[in-house]
Amino acid sequence: MSGNAPIRVYGLVSGLAQDNLKTLCLGFDPETFTYADRTLTIAYEGPYFFIEDFLDRLVTLLDADGDGKLDYIDQQAWQMTRYDIRRTGYTAKLINLNDVLERYNRE
């Protein structure tokens, strides 16, 4: 992973059967994902990540109790999108990175 990668994606999603893991990861670098006990951890840094393709595929593969969160950080645009993921779909919330860093520095 590159320290100056323009795109960073981090997330944790539960409720994914192991049988669906291979289908989900098609077309993505396998080192992006770790999997254990129906839980997928996502950690990616690189030039691009097809987030909508990934999320559209993910929600169709989740079990009924599946859910999670995923942060998509675009360093060039200096913004973060937080995705709330459910079996029924996902929502996105744009978060100002300056606010995140300011809050972190106060802790």
C-alpha positions in Angstrom: 0.0 0.0 0.0 1.2 3.4 -0.9 1.5 6.2 1.8 0.4 8.8 -0.8 -2.4 6.9 -2.4 -5.2 9.2 -3.6 -8.0 6.8 -2.6 -8.3 4.9 0.7 -11.1 2.6 1.6 -11.6 1.1 5.0 -14.6 -0.9 6.3 -16.1 -3.7 8.3 -19.1 -5.7 7.1 -20.7 -8.6 8.9 -23.2 -11.2 7.6 -21.4 -12.4 4.5 -21.4 -16.1 3.9 -18.0 -17.5 2.8 -19.7 -18.9 -0.3 -20.3 -15.3 -1.5 -16.8 -14.1 -0.8 -15.3 -15.1 -4.1 -18.2 -13.5 -6.1 -17.8 -10.3 -4.2 -14.1 -10.0 -4.7 -14.1 -10.7 -8.5 -12.2 -7.8 -10.2 -10.7 -6.5 -6.9 -7.2 -7.1 -5.5 -7.6 -10.0 -3.0 -5.2 -8.3 -0.6 -7.8 -5.7 -0.1 -9.9 -8.1 2.0 -9.6 -10.3 5.0 -12.4 -12.6 6.1 -13.2 -14.5 9.2 -16.5 -15.6 10.9 -18.8 -14.1 8.3 -17.1 -10.7 8.7 -15.2 -8.9 5.9 -12.6 -6.3 6.6 -11.7 -3.9 3.8 -8.4 -2.0 3.7 -7.3 -0.5 0.4 -5.0 2.3 -0.6 -4.4 3.0 -4.3 -5.2 5.0 -7.4 -8.9 4.1 -7.7 -11.6 1.8 -6.2 -14.9 1.2 -8.0 -17.0 1.9 -4.9 -20.4 1.8 -6.5 -19.7 -1.5 -8.3 -18.4 -3.0 -5.0 -21.3 -1.8 -2.9 -24.0 -2.8 -5.4 -22.6 -6.3 -5.5 -22.0 -6.5 -1.7 -25.6 -5.7 -0.7 -27.0 -8.5 -3.0 -24.6 -11.0 -1.3 -25.2 -10.2 2.3 -27.3 -12.5 4.6 -30.5 -11.0 6.0 -28.6 -9.9 9.1 -25.7 -8.3 7.2 -24.6 -4.8 7.9 -21.5 -2.6 8.1 -19.8 0.6 7.5 -17.3 1.7 4.9 -15.2 4.9 4.6 -14.2 6.0 1.1 -11.5 8.7 1.4 -10.6 10.8 -1.6 -7.4 12.6 -0.7 -7.3 14.7 -3.9 -10.8 16.1 -3.3 -10.1 16.1 0.5 -13.4 14.4 1.4 -14.7 11.2 3.0 -17.9 9.4 2.2 -19.2 7.1 4.9 -21.4 4.3 3.7 -23.9 2.6 6.0 -24.5 -0.8 4.5 -27.6 -3.1 5.0 -29.0 -6.0 3.1 -31.6 -3.7 1.7 -29.1 -1.2 0.3 -26.7 1.5 1.4 -26.7 5.2 2.2 -23.9 7.7 1.8 -22.9 10.6 4.0 -20.3 13.1 3.0 -17.9 14.1 5.8 -15.5 17.0 5.9 -12.0 15.7 6.5 -11.1 18.9 8.3 -13.8 18.2 10.9 -12.5 14.6 11.4 -8.9 15.7 11.9 -9.9 18.5 14.2 -12.0 16.1 16.4 -9.1 13.6 16.4 -6.6 16.3 17.5 -8.8 17.3 20.5 -8.7 13.7 21.9 
